[in-house]
């Protein structure tokens, strides 16, 4: 894999298909569980003040450039990342690639029972050969206690999936995976947050035109400013400043 450093994180330069090939190859590796992480400006800014989140990102087996801000950062730093690889892209691509194979077994962790049931039904329509071997809706609390974690881990172990989709929202989902990856006997673990809502139809993705223009965030911000204003109006400028500082430091060191 080829990567480049963006704010000290090794972000993949690979396009979508290469990322899919890499992740799907994990199912043939008898080694420990692996997970990918989706990097965007907000997550990298949040991780500056959250050591557990930072470690979860740094220890990911693959960090993909999810967010147009990552592409801009790469351009400013003279890098070679030219296309976004979103959580939705990976979710759809991995399910498609593993359908009708012995690895076509997935488990969904997160969200509400209603959303999980919608996901299960949609999977039957969209990926009929991909078997949903389990779903688990945990309580909505900042952090699970030891007993709840044990229940989650037992449920996943009993189902024996090849792919574990985690939708606990960032950074909770990445931190949970990092803390328990040594106990997850699952080849592929993917924290995909909002994809649960997108795929279930609870929330609609922005029009493809906005996606191609790198403005997927704009309709979402207009629909839900209360929850998204911070990442747009605070995290994005902070991220840009940090990238420019990295650019100046590199130029000075030369």
MOBELFEN-V497175 format. One record per pair of residues at least 4 apart in sequence whose ideal C-beta (glycine too) atoms are under 6 Angstrom apart, sorted by the first residue. I is the first residue (numbers start at 1). J is the second residue. Records with the same first field share a line. If there is no record, write none. Layout:
# MOBELFEN-V497175
I->J + J
This chain:
# MOBELFEN-V497175
2->13
3->10 + 11 + 12
4->13 + 79
6->11 + 73
7->44 + 242
9->57 + 63
11->39 + 63 + 65
12->62 + 64
13->80 + 81
14->18 + 19
15->83
16->85 + 89
19->64 + 85
20->24 + 93
23->188
24->97
26->34 + 187 + 188
27->103 + 162 + 187
33->181 + 184 + 186 + 189
34->61
35->60 + 177 + 189
36->60 + 62 + 190
37->57 + 60 + 63 + 174
38->64 + 66 + 87
39->43 + 63 + 70
40->66 + 67
41->67 + 69 + 235 + 236 + 239
42->231 + 235
43->170
45->235 + 238 + 239
46->50
47->53 + 54 + 57
50->171
52->175
53->171 + 175
55->59
56->174 + 175 + 178
59->178
64->85
65->70 + 81 + 84 + 85
66->86 + 87
68->214
69->239
71->81
73->243
74->79 + 81
76->243 + 247
77->247
85->89
87->192 + 195
88->195
89->93
90->94
91->192 + 195
95->127 + 130
98->103 + 104
99->104 + 127 + 129 + 130
100->129
103->162
104->130 + 131
105->131 + 133 + 161 + 162
106->132 + 161 + 163
107->133 + 134 + 156 + 159 + 161 + 164
108->116 + 119 + 135 + 165
109->136 + 166
110->166 + 167 + 168
111->115 + 116 + 167 + 196
112->137
113->137
115->200 + 202
116->135 + 137
118->200
119->199 + 200
120->132
122->126 + 199
123->127 + 132
124->128
133->159 + 161
134->159
136->152 + 155
144->148 + 149
153->183
161->186
162->187
163->188
164->186 + 189
165->190 + 192
166->173 + 191
167->193 + 196
168->172 + 173
169->193
170->174 + 193
171->175
173->191
174->191
177->181 + 189 + 191
180->184
195->199
197->202 + 203
198->203 + 205
206->210 + 211 + 216 + 219
210->215 + 216 + 219
211->216
217->221
220->228
221->225 + 228 + 232
224->228
225->229
228->232
229->233
230->234
231->235
232->236
235->239
